[in-house]
């Protein structure tokens, strides 16, 4: 044959074209009859547009070589979720691929009836992921994962088709007429930029496909091709509202930094949990290694168990130790007495109070390099006997009344009582189960490099994984990169020494994690 096929044509002396099943940017798929084996097959006529169609001989040669190379590689894959290639017809002027004819419909056609339930979408996602993993193992990148390229068998199982076809001219390249080969709203940002292909790029496209499965619309589609490409590069991906247990999976997967996306193994585990109807566990919080010789506290630094004022964990960004002053002057005497009793209880029990912000906040003098902030409301009466304070009780690091007064130090200005809604540097994470002594030792070590380091409890903010003390510096920082630059200035340049974190009360914000080095930060480093 010397041109595009038509109904009734015989290809390679064997395959009779019966019906045109579909047409895309890289060719036409036919239902055909194999006259030798008396069976029906799918025949893909690999055509191209733009400069190749205009008679570019070199582009035609490249097209043929890439299609044939990837088709031969795909033909070696035997996988239930990968379409089977039976035969390659290397015929002028373009090649043909003889493939398994799958009864059923595409995922795109199914979505025209409405979104998928989240658990069904998760199951379909696992099947598509299995196909991608088989292809990636064979060195093939799909480059055009989307609902129209997923066929559903009669029993609902998904089969991924059109492997490698979108890669022929590069899915992000523009033809002379401005037409994009492929579907822009499903492309990974790095492919739009023309970066090297990665398996993670196919995983982004899978994430976009699953987003459309549960939401019914693409979050990146705009009114024009160029506007869509710009959105893929820069616009935030809105949280999926109907994703249920699939929501955290999409939030972790649809990040623009390819290196920050979950691996195929982790993604499969996440989808398995979502398929079961459960919420996946959040990504692990980075934990630095154990102290080294450089972590030895300097002279004068409080040591574990020493009878010195204790540093209290705080959720505030203030850099001052905490005392209290509230209400009219005549109420200060009973309040001071109450504070002294609380201090003795803290010293005796060795407890740490994770204090939560209240409407008013007060800060006071530093002591022994400690940094803490508390909040307090109206003055309270002194308790009748010493006891450990509750989570909302005021605390102080002042000495008891019988002790000599502490030397005067410079008072820091009042600061907001909470770091929620801002970027911090996360310098270390210590499990709550490690105990007070381990936290004190680590805090003292971190302050050798970052003197103003503070402590918060991860349970107080849903953007953290619960169960940790988090040693941090509050900034304020304009974004995650500014937080990393601060760390670099203090000699902390690796992910186990510093990450930029957005602090909030939303678990969806766990994805805003900025990783060093500061000059080439990876992850989500800005928050819209």
C-alpha positions, 0 to 999 in steps of 0.5 A: 500500500502506498497511502493510508488504508481504507475499508476493504484494503488488504495489508501485507497480503493477509489482513483485511481492513473491516472497520475504523475503530479510532483515530489519534494524533499518531495514526488509526486503529482498525478492526481487521480480519487475519485471513490466514488464522481466521480471527479478528485483530486490531491493526494500528496504522502508524501515521504522523502529522506535521513535518513528517506528513509534509515529506520530511524524509529524515523525520519519516526514518526516525518515526519508523525506527522508533516505532519499530524499536518500541513495538519489538520491545513491547512484543516481548512483554506478556502481561494481563494488563498490557495489550498484546502485539502479535506482529509488526508489518514493516511496510512503506511508507509507514509501519503497521502494528497487529495487536490483540483485539479487545472487546469492551470499551475505553475508560474514557467511554466509561467516564462519560457515564459519571465518575468512578467510586474511589475504591474502583478507581484505586483498583483500576489504578493498580492495574494500570500501574502493573502495566507501566511497571512491566513496560518500564522494566522493558525500558519502555515509557508510555508517555501518553497515559490517559483514559482514552488509552485504557481499555476495559475488558468485559469483566472490568479489568483494565488494559493499557494500550498505545505504548510508546506511540506518543513518544515518537516525536516527543509528547511535549513537542509542537508541530509546525501548526502548533498542534500538541501530540498527546493530551496536554492535561495529562502530561507531566511538567518535566515532559512539557519542559522537554526534560529527559523521560522518567518512569515517574513521568508516567506515574504523574499521568496515571495520577491525573487519570485517577483524578479524572476518574473520581472527579469527572474533570481534568484539573489542568484543562484550560481553554487552549493548548498553550493555556493548558501547558502553562497550567501544567507547569505552574498552577496548583493541583486543587485537592480532589473533593470526591476521592475519599481514601484515594485523596492522600494518594493523589496528593502525594503523587501529583507533585511537580518534582519527579524525584519527590513522587512515590516509587512504583512500589510505594504507590502500589501499596498506597493504592492497595490501602485505598482499594480496601477503603482505608486512608493510607499512612502519610510519608515517613518524617525524615529523622536525622542520625544519632549524635556524633562527637560534634554533638557534645554540649558546650560548657554551660549547656543544661545536661539531662537530669541536671537541676536547671530550668527546663526548656518547654516544647512550644508551638509558637515561633517566639525565641524567648523563655516563658514567664507570665504577666497578666491582669492588674498589678494586684493579681500578680502575687498569687499568679507568681506563687502559682507559677512557682508551684508549677515550676517545682512540679515540672522539675520533680516530674520531668514532664513536658507540656505541649501547650496550645495557643490561646487568645492572649500570649506573653513572653519574657526573659531568656534563661540558659539558652532556652527558647519557649513561648506560652499563652495565657488567659486571665490569672488563675488561683494557686493550686492547693498542692503541687501536681503536674500541669494539664495541657492548658496550664501556664508554665514558667522556667523561673526559679522558686521564690527562695532561690536568688533572682536570675540575672537580667537578660534581654527580653525578646519582643512578643511573637505570634503564639503559633507557627501554623500557616507558615514555613519552618525548617525542620531540623530533627524529629524525635519520637515521643516514645524516646523520652525527655532525656533523648529530646534534651540531648538532641535539642542541645546538639542542634543548638550548637548550629542553630542557637534559636532552635525550638520544639513543637509537638507534631500531634498539634498540627495535622500537616505533620505525621503524629507521634514526634517532637519536632525541633525547628526554626521558625524564621519567618521564611517566605517559602521552603527555599528560604528555609533551606537557605537559612539551614545552609547558612548554619551548616545544615545542607542534607535532608537528614539535617534540614527540610522546609515544612509548611505547618497547618491544621490540614493533612493535605499540606503534608505534601509541602515538603522542600528538600535541600540542597538550597540551590536546587531544592526539590519537592513542593517549596511554595504554598499558594 
